[in-house]
Amino acid sequence: MSEPSAGSRTIDTPNERNERPCLPLDPPPAPPGGWGVAELHCHTTASDGVVTPEQLVEIADRLAIDVLAVTDHDTIEGALRARDHAVSIGARVEVIVGMEVTTRRQDHIVGLFLDRTVRIFRSVPDTVDEIHAQGGLAVVAHPFLGLPSSISPDRLRDALRRCRFDAIEAENPYMREGARGRLTAFLQDQGEGVGAKVGASDAHFGDLAKAVTLFEGRGAADLRCAVEKRATVPAIGRVRHPRPGLRAHLQNQYRSLLRLPVMRAGKVWRQWRDT
């Protein structure tokens, strides 16, 4: 997508910012029609989130988010419920079916625009290939954080010898100075292979729009076009959510440490059975 000329750009007005809490505090000059805003990484009670898919849609609508990708761990059930609920209530937000896929070495890859569940505990290149085979987009989730679920520069460099990604999360609430420096250096060296730069919240408590992806247009098709043309803008959001309480944290940990392993064991058994 070619950059609009300076004369054709508009600035999001204070009134629009008030009406659209999802917009960043100081967004860059907007294209005609203003920015579309996408939240590309969030979780529900279908995995380790603490809000239901239906509640997540309603939060996104209140924040005036245009596109919401529901990306539960290793399942698309929450995303399907969210999509159906958005349609049934006539929500403004458009829901993308997504999934945060656990790979063999625990690196997480987000698949967007999915039709079916992606197999888990496979190599990163095989995971990316399976996402692409069903017409989806493959996104590197929360890179270089130094955590088990966060791919390292060396492992990402190795994966790029066999596959290409559509996008990488360049803004998220967990990125500190060290990770940001590692990502900046990596993109300067290997940026062609990781695609567009996007922002995403990795929300588990309904705390959407802490980091967002800006794009020209409003709908999911416009977002996809912007990702494919590497015309997205990652941004830190201005929404300030209440701090989750002890009960919410306990629910998150219960789902993460107990329910998710059981769910994954069942998926691995079914994958083995169906081979």
Secondary structure, DSSP 8 states (H G I E B T S, - for coil): -----GGG-B---HHHHHH-TTS-SS---B-TT-EEEEE--B--TTTT-SS-HHHHHHHHHHTT-SEEEE--BT-SHHHHHHHHHHHHTT-SSEEEEEEEEE-TTS-EEEEES-SS---SSS-HHHHHHHHHHTT-EEEE-STTSSSTTS--HHHHHHHTTT---SEEEEE-TT--HHHHHHHHHHHHHHHHHH-EEEE---BSSS-TTSEEEEEESSSHHHHHHHHHTT--EEEE---------HHHHHHHHHIIIIIHHHHHHHHHHHHHHH-
